[in-house]
Amino acid sequence: MYRSHVLVCGGTGCTSSGSERIVSALEKEIKASNLEEEVKVIKTGCFGLCALGPIMIIYPEGAFYSMVKVEDIPEIVSEHLVKGRIVTRLLYQETVKDDTIKSLNHTQFYAKQKRVALRNCGVIDPENINEYIGMDGYMALGKVLSEMTPEDVVKCVTDSGLRGRGGGGFPTGRKWSFAAAQPKGQKYVCCNADEGDPGAFMDRSVLEGDPHVVIEAMAIAGYAIGANQGYIYVRAEYPIAVKRLQIAINQARENGLLGKNILGSDFDFDLELRLGAGAFVCGEETALMTSIEGKRGEPRPRPPFPAVKGLFGKPTVLNNVETYANIPQIILKGADWFAAMGTEKSKGTKVFALGGKIHNTGLVEVPMGTTLREIIEEIGGGIPNGKKFKAAQTGGPSGGCIPAEHLDIPIDYDNLIAIGSMMGSGGLIVMDEDTCMVDIAKFFLEFTVDESCGKCTPCRIGTKRLYEILDKITKGKATMEDLDKMEELCYHIKANSLCGLGQTAPNPVLSTLHYFRDEYIAHIVDKKCPAGVCKALLSYVIDENKCKGCTLCAKVCPAGAIEGSVKVAHKIDTKKCLKCGACIEKCRFGAIMKK
Protein backbone atom coordinates (compact mmCIF):
# COMPACT_ATOMS: atom_id res chain seq x y z
CA MET A 1 0.00 0.00 0.00
CA TYR A 2 1.26 3.44 -0.96
CA ARG A 3 0.51 6.45 1.23
CA SER A 4 0.62 8.87 -1.72
CA HIS A 5 -0.27 8.57 -5.40
CA VAL A 6 1.14 11.11 -7.83
CA LEU A 7 -0.90 11.30 -11.04
CA VAL A 8 0.86 12.96 -13.96
CA CYS A 9 -0.97 13.65 -17.21
CA GLY A 10 0.49 11.50 -19.98
CA GLY A 11 -1.79 12.71 -22.76
CA THR A 12 -0.44 14.28 -25.93
CA GLY A 13 -0.95 17.86 -24.71
CA CYS A 14 1.00 17.47 -21.48
CA THR A 15 3.56 15.19 -23.14
CA SER A 16 4.32 18.00 -25.60
CA SER A 17 4.70 20.32 -22.57
CA GLY A 18 7.31 18.02 -21.04
CA SER A 19 5.41 15.65 -18.73
CA GLU A 20 7.78 12.78 -19.59
CA ARG A 21 10.65 14.80 -18.10
CA ILE A 22 8.48 15.54 -15.06
CA VAL A 23 7.90 11.81 -14.49
CA SER A 24 11.61 11.03 -14.85
CA ALA A 25 12.57 13.79 -12.41
CA LEU A 26 9.90 12.64 -9.95
CA GLU A 27 11.06 9.05 -9.99
CA LYS A 28 14.67 10.17 -9.52
CA GLU A 29 13.83 12.42 -6.54
CA ILE A 30 11.55 9.83 -4.95
CA LYS A 31 14.31 7.25 -5.17
CA ALA A 32 16.84 9.69 -3.69
CA SER A 33 14.46 10.35 -0.78
CA ASN A 34 13.90 6.59 -0.18
CA LEU A 35 10.16 6.94 -0.85
CA GLU A 36 9.83 4.19 -3.45
CA GLU A 37 7.78 1.98 -1.09
CA GLU A 38 5.55 4.87 -0.04
CA VAL A 39 4.86 6.95 -3.16
CA LYS A 40 3.51 5.68 -6.48
CA VAL A 41 3.88 7.72 -9.71
CA ILE A 42 1.19 7.03 -12.33
CA LYS A 43 0.97 8.35 -15.88
CA THR A 44 -2.69 8.93 -16.73
CA GLY A 45 -4.68 10.25 -19.65
CA CYS A 46 -5.91 13.81 -20.16
CA PHE A 47 -7.37 15.74 -17.19
CA GLY A 48 -9.03 18.22 -19.54
CA LEU A 49 -7.27 21.47 -18.61
CA CYS A 50 -4.78 21.24 -21.46
CA ALA A 51 -3.61 24.86 -21.24
CA LEU A 52 -2.23 24.22 -17.72
CA GLY A 53 0.13 21.37 -18.58
CA PRO A 54 2.19 19.69 -17.40
CA ILE A 55 -0.40 18.75 -14.76
CA MET A 56 0.11 16.73 -11.58
CA ILE A 57 -2.34 15.71 -8.84
CA ILE A 58 -1.16 14.26 -5.54
CA TYR A 59 -3.57 12.15 -3.51
CA PRO A 60 -4.92 11.76 -0.85
CA GLU A 61 -4.74 15.56 -0.50
CA GLY A 62 -5.96 16.18 -4.06
CA ALA A 63 -3.37 18.91 -4.61
CA PHE A 64 -3.63 20.03 -8.24
CA TYR A 65 -0.28 21.34 -9.47
CA SER A 66 -0.27 23.07 -12.87
CA MET A 67 2.45 24.21 -15.29
CA VAL A 68 4.97 22.15 -13.35
CA LYS A 69 8.62 22.51 -14.33
CA VAL A 70 11.44 20.02 -13.81
CA GLU A 71 13.11 22.47 -11.44
CA ASP A 72 9.96 22.41 -9.25
CA ILE A 73 10.20 18.66 -8.59
CA PRO A 74 12.79 18.70 -5.75
CA GLU A 75 10.61 21.18 -3.83
CA ILE A 76 7.42 19.15 -4.41
CA VAL A 77 9.12 15.97 -3.20
CA SER A 78 10.91 17.48 -0.20
CA GLU A 79 8.03 19.68 0.95
CA HIS A 80 4.89 17.81 -0.02
CA LEU A 81 5.87 14.15 -0.17
CA VAL A 82 8.44 14.19 2.66
CA LYS A 83 7.17 16.89 5.04
CA GLY A 84 3.49 16.94 4.12
CA ARG A 85 3.49 20.66 3.28
CA ILE A 86 1.66 21.51 0.06
CA VAL A 87 3.56 23.84 -2.27
CA THR A 88 0.83 26.45 -2.62
CA ARG A 89 2.63 28.60 -5.21
CA LEU A 90 2.35 25.77 -7.74
CA LEU A 91 -1.32 24.97 -7.14
CA TYR A 92 -4.01 25.73 -9.70
CA GLN A 93 -5.37 28.81 -7.93
CA GLU A 94 -9.02 27.90 -8.40
CA THR A 95 -8.50 24.90 -6.12
CA VAL A 96 -7.37 27.09 -3.21
CA LYS A 97 -9.95 28.81 -0.98
CA ASP A 98 -9.34 30.22 2.49
CA ASP A 99 -6.08 28.26 2.78
CA THR A 100 -7.91 24.98 2.12
CA ILE A 101 -7.87 22.87 -1.01
CA LYS A 102 -11.21 22.30 -2.67
CA SER A 103 -12.01 19.43 -5.00
CA LEU A 104 -11.22 19.87 -8.66
CA ASN A 105 -14.89 19.04 -9.32
CA HIS A 106 -15.88 22.30 -7.62
CA THR A 107 -13.80 24.54 -9.86
CA GLN A 108 -15.40 26.66 -12.55
CA PHE A 109 -14.03 24.39 -15.28
CA TYR A 110 -15.43 21.13 -13.88
CA ALA A 111 -18.54 22.16 -11.91
CA LYS A 112 -20.98 21.92 -14.84
CA GLN A 113 -19.36 18.93 -16.49
CA LYS A 114 -20.78 15.41 -16.40
CA ARG A 115 -18.16 12.83 -17.28
CA VAL A 116 -19.33 9.61 -18.90
CA ALA A 117 -17.10 9.06 -21.93
CA LEU A 118 -14.21 10.74 -20.09
CA ARG A 119 -14.91 9.24 -16.67
CA ASN A 120 -11.59 7.36 -16.42
CA CYS A 121 -9.38 9.88 -18.24
CA GLY A 122 -6.93 11.40 -15.78
CA VAL A 123 -8.01 8.86 -13.16
CA ILE A 124 -6.45 5.51 -14.11
CA ASP A 125 -3.21 4.22 -15.60
CA PRO A 126 -4.32 3.44 -19.17
CA GLU A 127 -1.58 0.83 -19.56
CA ASN A 128 -2.77 -1.23 -16.56
CA ILE A 129 -5.86 -3.36 -17.17
CA ASN A 130 -6.28 -3.94 -13.43
CA GLU A 131 -6.96 -0.24 -12.88
CA TYR A 132 -9.68 -0.32 -15.55
CA ILE A 133 -11.17 -3.41 -13.95
CA GLY A 134 -11.03 -1.63 -10.60
CA MET A 135 -13.31 1.05 -12.09
CA ASP A 136 -15.96 -1.58 -13.05
CA GLY A 137 -14.17 -2.32 -16.30
CA TYR A 138 -15.44 -5.34 -18.29
CA MET A 139 -18.39 -5.74 -15.91
CA ALA A 140 -20.70 -4.65 -18.71
CA LEU A 141 -19.26 -7.32 -20.99
CA GLY A 142 -19.72 -9.89 -18.22
CA LYS A 143 -23.33 -8.78 -17.73
CA VAL A 144 -24.05 -9.00 -21.44
CA LEU A 145 -22.61 -12.51 -21.79
CA SER A 146 -24.25 -13.91 -18.66
CA GLU A 147 -27.59 -12.12 -18.42
CA MET A 148 -28.59 -10.64 -21.78
CA THR A 149 -29.45 -11.87 -25.26
CA PRO A 150 -28.15 -10.00 -28.31
CA GLU A 151 -31.67 -8.63 -28.75
CA ASP A 152 -31.61 -7.33 -25.15
CA VAL A 153 -28.37 -5.47 -25.84
CA VAL A 154 -29.69 -3.82 -29.01
CA LYS A 155 -32.89 -2.83 -27.20
CA CYS A 156 -30.93 -1.34 -24.29
CA VAL A 157 -28.78 0.79 -26.60
CA THR A 158 -31.85 1.79 -28.63
CA ASP A 159 -33.87 2.77 -25.54
CA SER A 160 -30.96 4.87 -24.22
CA GLY A 161 -31.33 7.25 -27.15
CA LEU A 162 -27.57 7.23 -27.85
CA ARG A 163 -26.80 8.85 -31.18
CA GLY A 164 -23.53 8.55 -33.08
CA ARG A 165 -20.96 11.00 -31.78
CA GLY A 166 -18.94 11.04 -34.99
CA GLY A 167 -20.96 13.84 -36.54
CA GLY A 168 -24.03 12.40 -38.24
CA GLY A 169 -25.96 11.69 -35.05
CA PHE A 170 -27.59 8.50 -36.38
CA PRO A 171 -29.28 6.42 -33.62
CA THR A 172 -26.73 3.84 -32.51
CA GLY A 173 -29.26 1.17 -31.52
CA ARG A 174 -30.99 1.39 -34.89
CA LYS A 175 -27.67 0.96 -36.70
CA TRP A 176 -26.89 -2.11 -34.58
CA SER A 177 -30.37 -3.54 -35.22
CA PHE A 178 -29.89 -3.29 -39.00
CA ALA A 179 -26.66 -5.30 -38.82
CA ALA A 180 -28.10 -7.78 -36.31
CA ALA A 181 -31.04 -8.45 -38.66
CA GLN A 182 -28.75 -9.61 -41.47
CA PRO A 183 -28.39 -13.38 -42.01
CA LYS A 184 -25.87 -15.18 -39.80
CA GLY A 185 -22.36 -15.34 -41.14
CA GLN A 186 -19.27 -13.18 -41.17
CA LYS A 187 -19.89 -9.71 -39.75
CA TYR A 188 -17.57 -6.99 -38.52
CA VAL A 189 -17.40 -4.27 -35.87
CA CYS A 190 -15.27 -1.21 -36.69
CA CYS A 191 -14.19 1.84 -34.72
CA ASN A 192 -13.56 5.18 -36.41
CA ALA A 193 -10.59 6.69 -34.56
CA ASP A 194 -9.49 8.73 -37.57
CA GLU A 195 -10.35 12.06 -35.95
CA GLY A 196 -9.22 14.67 -38.47
CA ASP A 197 -11.08 17.94 -37.84
CA PRO A 198 -8.72 20.87 -37.18
CA GLY A 199 -8.72 21.57 -33.46
CA ALA A 200 -10.38 18.27 -32.49
CA PHE A 201 -8.74 15.86 -30.03
CA MET A 202 -11.64 14.21 -28.18
CA ASP A 203 -11.27 10.66 -29.49
CA ARG A 204 -7.50 10.74 -29.21
CA SER A 205 -7.78 11.65 -25.54
CA VAL A 206 -10.20 8.78 -24.81
CA LEU A 207 -7.87 6.32 -26.54
CA GLU A 208 -4.87 7.66 -24.62
CA GLY A 209 -6.62 7.75 -21.26
CA ASP A 210 -9.06 4.83 -21.34
CA PRO A 211 -8.37 2.43 -24.23
CA HIS A 212 -10.08 -0.57 -22.60
CA VAL A 213 -13.49 1.13 -22.70
CA VAL A 214 -13.43 1.01 -26.51
CA ILE A 215 -12.31 -2.61 -26.54
CA GLU A 216 -15.08 -3.62 -24.12
CA ALA A 217 -17.72 -1.70 -26.07
CA MET A 218 -16.68 -3.22 -29.40
CA ALA A 219 -16.90 -6.71 -27.91
CA ILE A 220 -20.41 -5.88 -26.69
CA ALA A 221 -21.31 -4.64 -30.19
CA GLY A 222 -19.88 -7.85 -31.65
CA TYR A 223 -22.10 -9.94 -29.35
CA ALA A 224 -25.13 -7.81 -30.22
CA ILE A 225 -24.86 -8.20 -34.01
CA GLY A 226 -23.17 -11.60 -34.22
CA ALA A 227 -19.67 -10.51 -35.23
CA ASN A 228 -16.41 -12.16 -34.16
CA GLN A 229 -13.88 -9.70 -35.58
CA GLY A 230 -13.29 -6.02 -35.05
CA TYR A 231 -10.95 -3.34 -36.40
CA ILE A 232 -9.92 -0.03 -34.85
CA TYR A 233 -8.93 2.41 -37.57
CA VAL A 234 -6.66 4.96 -35.92
CA ARG A 235 -4.46 7.54 -37.59
CA ALA A 236 -0.73 6.92 -37.38
CA GLU A 237 -0.18 10.52 -36.21
CA TYR A 238 -1.52 9.42 -32.80
CA PRO A 239 1.53 7.43 -31.57
CA ILE A 240 0.55 7.48 -27.87
CA ALA A 241 -2.97 6.30 -28.67
CA VAL A 242 -1.67 3.56 -30.97
CA LYS A 243 0.80 2.35 -28.36
CA ARG A 244 -1.76 2.24 -25.54
CA LEU A 245 -4.40 0.61 -27.71
CA GLN A 246 -2.02 -2.20 -28.64
CA ILE A 247 -1.01 -2.68 -24.99
CA ALA A 248 -4.70 -2.80 -24.03
CA ILE A 249 -5.56 -5.32 -26.76
CA ASN A 250 -2.68 -7.58 -25.68
CA GLN A 251 -3.74 -7.36 -22.03
CA ALA A 252 -7.36 -8.13 -22.89
CA ARG A 253 -6.28 -11.23 -24.81
CA GLU A 254 -4.04 -12.38 -21.95
CA ASN A 255 -6.94 -12.05 -19.53
CA GLY A 256 -9.43 -13.93 -21.70
CA LEU A 257 -11.41 -10.79 -22.58
CA LEU A 258 -10.64 -11.08 -26.28
CA GLY A 259 -10.27 -14.22 -28.34
CA LYS A 260 -12.07 -17.56 -27.99
CA ASN A 261 -14.78 -18.32 -25.41
CA ILE A 262 -14.68 -14.94 -23.69
CA LEU A 263 -15.36 -15.19 -19.94
CA GLY A 264 -16.16 -18.89 -20.34
CA SER A 265 -18.97 -18.28 -22.83
CA ASP A 266 -19.30 -19.53 -26.38
CA PHE A 267 -18.71 -16.00 -27.70
CA ASP A 268 -15.57 -15.37 -29.75
CA PHE A 269 -14.33 -11.87 -30.59
CA ASP A 270 -10.94 -10.40 -31.44
CA LEU A 271 -9.58 -7.00 -32.44
CA GLU A 272 -6.86 -5.64 -34.68
CA LEU A 273 -5.51 -2.14 -35.28
CA ARG A 274 -5.34 -0.57 -38.70
CA LEU A 275 -3.30 2.62 -39.06
CA GLY A 276 -4.52 5.43 -41.27
CA ALA A 277 -2.17 7.76 -43.13
CA GLY A 278 -4.05 10.91 -42.14
CA ALA A 279 -6.50 11.32 -45.02
CA PHE A 280 -9.47 13.36 -43.77
CA VAL A 281 -11.82 11.59 -46.20
CA CYS A 282 -11.14 8.30 -44.40
CA GLY A 283 -13.30 9.58 -41.57
CA GLU A 284 -16.23 8.88 -43.91
CA GLU A 285 -17.45 5.36 -43.13
CA THR A 286 -17.24 3.77 -46.58
CA ALA A 287 -13.85 5.36 -47.31
CA LEU A 288 -12.59 4.10 -43.94
CA MET A 289 -13.66 0.54 -44.72
CA THR A 290 -12.13 0.74 -48.19
CA SER A 291 -8.86 1.79 -46.54
CA ILE A 292 -9.00 -1.12 -44.05
CA GLU A 293 -9.37 -3.42 -47.06
CA GLY A 294 -6.00 -2.15 -48.27
CA LYS A 295 -7.34 0.03 -51.08
CA ARG A 296 -7.19 3.76 -51.73
CA GLY A 297 -9.48 5.46 -49.22
CA GLU A 298 -12.37 6.63 -51.38
CA PRO A 299 -16.08 6.67 -50.50
CA ARG A 300 -18.59 4.31 -52.06
CA PRO A 301 -22.16 5.14 -53.09
CA ARG A 302 -24.85 4.36 -50.51
CA PRO A 303 -27.08 2.32 -50.45
CA PRO A 304 -26.15 -0.39 -49.77
CA PHE A 305 -25.28 0.89 -46.30
CA PRO A 306 -22.47 -0.72 -44.28
CA ALA A 307 -24.94 -2.48 -41.95
CA VAL A 308 -25.95 -4.52 -45.01
CA LYS A 309 -22.78 -4.50 -47.09
CA GLY A 310 -19.75 -2.97 -45.42
CA LEU A 311 -16.21 -4.18 -44.75
CA PHE A 312 -15.19 -6.86 -47.27
CA GLY A 313 -18.80 -6.79 -48.48
CA LYS A 314 -20.12 -8.11 -45.14
CA PRO A 315 -22.58 -6.52 -42.65
CA THR A 316 -20.64 -4.06 -40.53
CA VAL A 317 -21.26 -1.75 -37.60
CA LEU A 318 -19.06 1.35 -37.50
CA ASN A 319 -19.11 3.83 -34.62
CA ASN A 320 -16.60 6.40 -33.44
CA VAL A 321 -14.57 6.31 -30.22
CA GLU A 322 -16.85 8.53 -28.13
CA THR A 323 -19.95 6.55 -29.11
CA TYR A 324 -18.34 3.32 -27.91
CA ALA A 325 -17.08 5.01 -24.72
CA ASN A 326 -20.71 5.42 -23.59
CA ILE A 327 -21.76 1.79 -24.16
CA PRO A 328 -20.40 0.03 -21.01
CA GLN A 329 -22.01 2.61 -18.71
CA ILE A 330 -25.34 2.31 -20.55
CA ILE A 331 -25.27 -1.47 -20.10
CA LEU A 332 -24.33 -1.25 -16.41
CA LYS A 333 -26.58 1.63 -15.35
CA GLY A 334 -29.44 1.10 -17.76
CA ALA A 335 -31.01 2.90 -20.70
CA ASP A 336 -33.14 5.11 -18.45
CA TRP A 337 -30.08 6.45 -16.64
CA PHE A 338 -28.52 7.62 -19.90
CA ALA A 339 -31.80 8.89 -21.37
CA ALA A 340 -32.36 11.04 -18.27
CA MET A 341 -29.46 13.26 -19.38
CA GLY A 342 -29.65 15.64 -22.30
CA THR A 343 -32.62 16.80 -24.37
CA GLU A 344 -35.64 15.05 -25.83
CA LYS A 345 -33.96 14.12 -29.11
CA SER A 346 -30.30 14.24 -28.05
CA LYS A 347 -29.64 12.09 -24.99
CA GLY A 348 -26.58 11.84 -22.80
CA THR A 349 -23.46 13.98 -22.80
CA LYS A 350 -21.12 15.37 -25.45
CA VAL A 351 -17.35 15.84 -25.36
CA PHE A 352 -15.99 19.05 -26.88
CA ALA A 353 -12.44 20.09 -27.64
CA LEU A 354 -12.53 23.73 -26.59
CA GLY A 355 -9.98 25.88 -28.37
CA GLY A 356 -9.29 29.23 -29.98
CA LYS A 357 -9.77 32.58 -28.20
CA ILE A 358 -10.74 31.14 -24.82
CA HIS A 359 -9.13 31.14 -21.36
CA ASN A 360 -9.55 27.44 -20.54
CA THR A 361 -8.61 25.45 -23.61
CA GLY A 362 -9.03 21.72 -23.25
CA LEU A 363 -11.55 18.89 -23.11
CA VAL A 364 -15.02 19.30 -21.64
CA GLU A 365 -17.94 16.89 -21.36
CA VAL A 366 -21.36 18.37 -20.72
CA PRO A 367 -24.98 17.15 -20.86
CA MET A 368 -26.66 17.73 -24.21
CA GLY A 369 -28.71 20.91 -23.97
CA THR A 370 -25.99 22.91 -22.21
CA THR A 371 -25.92 26.35 -23.80
CA LEU A 372 -23.02 27.72 -25.78
CA ARG A 373 -22.80 30.59 -23.30
CA GLU A 374 -22.33 28.20 -20.37
CA ILE A 375 -19.52 26.38 -22.17
CA ILE A 376 -17.70 29.55 -23.26
CA GLU A 377 -18.23 31.91 -20.34
CA GLU A 378 -18.53 29.56 -17.35
CA ILE A 379 -16.55 26.44 -18.23
CA GLY A 380 -14.18 28.09 -20.70
CA GLY A 381 -13.62 31.18 -18.58
CA GLY A 382 -14.56 33.65 -21.30
CA ILE A 383 -12.57 35.50 -23.95
CA PRO A 384 -9.04 36.68 -23.01
CA ASN A 385 -7.87 40.31 -22.97
CA GLY A 386 -11.35 41.76 -22.59
CA LYS A 387 -12.26 41.03 -26.20
CA LYS A 388 -15.83 40.42 -27.36
CA PHE A 389 -17.11 37.03 -28.44
CA LYS A 390 -17.79 36.97 -32.18
CA ALA A 391 -18.52 33.38 -33.20
CA ALA A 392 -17.92 29.73 -32.40
CA GLN A 393 -17.09 27.16 -35.06
CA THR A 394 -18.56 23.72 -34.43
CA GLY A 395 -18.22 20.64 -36.59
CA GLY A 396 -14.88 21.58 -38.14
CA PRO A 397 -14.74 21.83 -41.96
CA SER A 398 -18.22 20.26 -42.09
CA GLY A 399 -19.79 22.67 -39.62
CA GLY A 400 -20.64 26.32 -39.41
CA CYS A 401 -20.08 29.45 -37.36
CA ILE A 402 -22.49 30.33 -34.57
CA PRO A 403 -22.75 34.10 -33.91
CA ALA A 404 -23.30 35.88 -30.59
CA GLU A 405 -27.05 36.10 -31.18
CA HIS A 406 -27.26 32.33 -30.65
CA LEU A 407 -25.08 32.14 -27.53
CA ASP A 408 -28.01 30.92 -25.44
CA ILE A 409 -29.11 28.12 -27.74
CA PRO A 410 -29.08 24.68 -26.06
CA ILE A 411 -26.52 22.59 -27.89
CA ASP A 412 -27.88 19.42 -29.43
CA TYR A 413 -27.94 17.84 -32.89
CA ASP A 414 -31.16 19.42 -34.13
CA ASN A 415 -30.64 22.93 -32.75
CA LEU A 416 -27.22 23.27 -34.36
CA ILE A 417 -28.51 22.12 -37.75
CA ALA A 418 -31.39 24.61 -37.45
CA ILE A 419 -28.96 27.54 -37.20
CA GLY A 420 -26.73 26.38 -40.05
CA SER A 421 -24.07 24.44 -38.15
CA MET A 422 -23.71 20.87 -36.92
CA MET A 423 -22.39 18.95 -33.95
CA GLY A 424 -19.65 17.18 -35.85
CA SER A 425 -17.28 15.13 -33.77
CA GLY A 426 -17.02 17.89 -31.16
CA GLY A 427 -14.44 20.50 -32.09
CA LEU A 428 -15.45 23.92 -30.75
CA ILE A 429 -13.26 26.83 -31.82
CA VAL A 430 -14.02 30.20 -30.22
CA MET A 431 -13.39 33.42 -32.14
CA ASP A 432 -13.22 36.99 -30.88
CA GLU A 433 -13.73 40.42 -32.50
CA ASP A 434 -10.31 40.27 -34.15
CA THR A 435 -11.31 37.28 -36.30
CA CYS A 436 -12.14 37.78 -39.98
CA MET A 437 -15.03 35.50 -40.89
CA VAL A 438 -14.14 35.52 -44.59
CA ASP A 439 -10.64 34.37 -43.70
CA ILE A 440 -12.10 31.61 -41.48
CA ALA A 441 -14.25 30.32 -44.34
CA LYS A 442 -11.20 30.43 -46.61
CA PHE A 443 -9.14 28.46 -44.06
CA PHE A 444 -11.66 25.61 -43.92
CA LEU A 445 -12.11 25.54 -47.69
CA GLU A 446 -8.35 25.31 -48.18
CA PHE A 447 -8.36 22.32 -45.82
CA THR A 448 -11.23 20.65 -47.70
CA VAL A 449 -9.59 21.21 -51.08
CA ASP A 450 -6.42 19.52 -49.81
CA GLU A 451 -8.35 16.60 -48.30
CA SER A 452 -10.80 15.88 -51.13
CA CYS A 453 -10.13 12.41 -52.51
CA GLY A 454 -11.01 13.63 -56.01
CA LYS A 455 -13.44 10.83 -56.82
CA CYS A 456 -16.42 13.07 -57.62
CA THR A 457 -16.38 16.22 -59.73
CA PRO A 458 -18.55 18.49 -57.52
CA CYS A 459 -16.15 18.10 -54.60
CA ARG A 460 -12.89 17.89 -56.54
CA ILE A 461 -13.50 20.93 -58.74
CA GLY A 462 -16.30 22.73 -56.91
CA THR A 463 -14.40 23.22 -53.65
CA LYS A 464 -11.40 24.48 -55.60
CA ARG A 465 -13.55 27.09 -57.37
CA LEU A 466 -15.08 28.09 -54.01
CA TYR A 467 -11.63 28.58 -52.54
CA GLU A 468 -10.54 30.69 -55.51
CA ILE A 469 -13.52 33.04 -55.08
CA LEU A 470 -12.82 33.38 -51.34
CA ASP A 471 -9.19 34.12 -52.13
CA LYS A 472 -10.30 36.88 -54.55
CA ILE A 473 -12.52 38.36 -51.84
CA THR A 474 -9.72 38.46 -49.25
CA LYS A 475 -7.48 40.20 -51.78
CA GLY A 476 -10.09 42.83 -52.66
CA LYS A 477 -10.39 41.61 -56.26
CA ALA A 478 -13.91 40.17 -56.20
CA THR A 479 -17.23 41.62 -57.34
CA MET A 480 -20.77 41.24 -56.01
CA GLU A 481 -21.41 38.88 -58.93
CA ASP A 482 -18.69 36.64 -57.49
CA LEU A 483 -20.60 36.56 -54.22
CA ASP A 484 -23.78 35.40 -55.95
CA LYS A 485 -21.82 32.84 -57.96
CA MET A 486 -20.17 31.52 -54.79
CA GLU A 487 -23.51 31.06 -53.02
CA GLU A 488 -24.98 29.22 -55.99
CA LEU A 489 -21.91 26.98 -56.17
CA CYS A 490 -22.26 26.11 -52.47
CA TYR A 491 -25.73 24.65 -52.99
CA HIS A 492 -24.62 22.77 -56.11
CA ILE A 493 -21.75 21.11 -54.24
CA LYS A 494 -24.02 20.19 -51.31
CA ALA A 495 -26.59 18.58 -53.60
CA ASN A 496 -24.29 16.64 -55.88
CA SER A 497 -21.21 15.46 -53.96
CA LEU A 498 -20.79 11.74 -53.37
CA CYS A 499 -20.01 11.68 -49.66
CA GLY A 500 -20.34 13.73 -46.49
CA LEU A 501 -17.03 15.53 -47.02
CA GLY A 502 -18.24 17.25 -50.18
CA GLN A 503 -21.85 17.57 -49.08
CA THR A 504 -20.87 19.56 -45.98
CA ALA A 505 -17.80 21.39 -47.36
CA PRO A 506 -19.78 24.58 -48.17
CA ASN A 507 -21.19 24.87 -44.62
CA PRO A 508 -18.50 27.26 -43.29
CA VAL A 509 -19.09 29.51 -46.31
CA LEU A 510 -22.88 29.43 -46.08
CA SER A 511 -22.99 30.06 -42.33
CA THR A 512 -20.56 33.00 -42.48
CA LEU A 513 -22.45 34.40 -45.47
CA HIS A 514 -25.70 34.14 -43.54
CA TYR A 515 -24.52 35.75 -40.31
CA PHE A 516 -21.63 37.94 -41.47
CA ARG A 517 -22.57 39.01 -45.01
CA ASP A 518 -21.62 42.59 -44.14
CA GLU A 519 -17.98 41.47 -43.79
CA TYR A 520 -18.05 39.95 -47.28
CA ILE A 521 -19.53 43.15 -48.67
CA ALA A 522 -16.90 45.26 -46.88
CA HIS A 523 -14.15 43.20 -48.52
CA ILE A 524 -15.74 43.48 -51.96
CA VAL A 525 -17.20 47.00 -52.03
CA ASP A 526 -15.09 48.97 -49.55
CA LYS A 527 -11.88 46.96 -50.09
CA LYS A 528 -11.53 46.78 -46.30
CA CYS A 529 -11.14 43.90 -43.84
CA PRO A 530 -13.12 45.04 -40.75
CA ALA A 531 -11.13 42.72 -38.50
CA GLY A 532 -7.78 43.87 -39.89
CA VAL A 533 -6.68 40.37 -40.87
CA CYS A 534 -6.55 40.18 -44.68
CA LYS A 535 -3.13 41.63 -45.56
CA ALA A 536 -3.97 42.68 -49.09
CA LEU A 537 -6.63 45.06 -47.76
CA LEU A 538 -4.52 46.59 -45.00
CA SER A 539 -2.30 49.62 -44.85
CA TYR A 540 -0.01 50.60 -42.00
CA VAL A 541 0.20 54.24 -40.99
CA ILE A 542 2.09 56.21 -38.34
CA ASP A 543 0.29 58.81 -36.23
CA GLU A 544 2.70 61.74 -36.30
CA ASN A 545 1.24 63.09 -33.05
CA LYS A 546 2.21 59.92 -31.20
CA CYS A 547 5.49 59.09 -32.94
CA LYS A 548 8.56 60.12 -30.88
CA GLY A 549 11.09 59.40 -33.62
CA CYS A 550 12.79 56.64 -31.63
CA THR A 551 13.67 54.81 -34.92
CA LEU A 552 12.91 51.33 -33.48
CA CYS A 553 10.27 50.67 -36.13
CA ALA A 554 12.65 51.58 -38.95
CA LYS A 555 15.32 49.28 -37.55
CA VAL A 556 13.06 46.21 -37.54
CA CYS A 557 11.35 46.83 -40.89
CA PRO A 558 12.62 44.07 -43.23
CA ALA A 559 11.65 46.03 -46.36
CA GLY A 560 13.15 49.41 -45.46
CA ALA A 561 9.67 50.92 -45.85
CA ILE A 562 9.90 53.30 -42.86
CA GLU A 563 11.62 56.65 -43.26
CA GLY A 564 12.48 59.33 -40.71
CA SER A 565 15.22 60.70 -38.54
CA VAL A 566 15.76 60.66 -34.78
CA LYS A 567 13.12 62.60 -32.80
CA VAL A 568 11.16 63.31 -35.98
CA ALA A 569 7.85 61.60 -36.83
CA HIS A 570 8.39 58.69 -39.21
CA LYS A 571 6.40 57.71 -42.31
CA ILE A 572 5.64 54.38 -43.99
CA ASP A 573 6.04 53.93 -47.73
CA THR A 574 2.93 51.80 -48.45
CA LYS A 575 4.36 50.60 -51.77
CA LYS A 576 7.32 49.00 -50.01
CA CYS A 577 5.44 47.82 -46.90
CA LEU A 578 5.15 44.01 -46.53
CA LYS A 579 2.43 44.34 -43.86
CA CYS A 580 4.33 41.96 -41.61
CA GLY A 581 3.43 43.84 -38.42
CA ALA A 582 6.99 43.93 -37.05
CA CYS A 583 6.79 47.69 -36.61
CA ILE A 584 3.58 47.54 -34.54
CA GLU A 585 5.12 44.96 -32.22
CA LYS A 586 8.19 47.13 -31.65
CA CYS A 587 6.49 50.51 -31.23
CA ARG A 588 6.30 51.49 -27.55
CA PHE A 589 4.04 54.49 -28.06
CA GLY A 590 1.10 53.01 -29.94
CA ALA A 591 1.85 55.26 -32.89
CA ILE A 592 1.44 52.65 -35.63
CA MET A 593 -1.95 51.32 -36.63
CA LYS A 594 -3.60 49.14 -39.26
CA LYS A 595 -6.25 50.76 -41.45
Secondary structure, DSSP 8 states (H G I E B T S, - for coil): --SEEEEEE-SHHHHHTTHHHHHHHHHHHHHHTT-TTTEEEEEE---S-GGG-S-EEEETTTEEE-S--GGGHHHIIIIIIIT----GGGB-GGGEETTEE--GGGSTTTTT---STTTTTTTS-TT-HHHHHHTTTTHHHHHHHHH--HHHHHHHHHHHT-B-TTTT--BHHHHHHHHHTS-SS--EEEEEE---STT--HHHHHHHH-HHHHHHHHHHHHHHHT--EEEEEEETT-HHHHHHHHHHHHHHHHTTSSBSSGGGSS--BEEEEEEE---GGGGSHHHHHHHHTTS------SSS-TTTS-GGGS-EEEEEHHHHHHHHHHHHH-HHHHHTSB-SSSBSEEEEEEEES-SS-EEEEEETT-BHHIIIIIIS---GGG--EEEEEESGGGSEEEEGGGTTSB-SHHHHHHTT---TTSEEEEEETT--HHHHHHHHHHHHHHH--S-SHHHHHHHHHHHHHHHHHHTT---HHHHHHHHHHHHHHHHH-SSHHHHHTTHHHHHHHHH-HHHHHIIIII---TTS--GGG--EEE-TTT-----HHHHH-TT--EE--TTS--EE-TTT-----HHHHH-SSS-EEE-
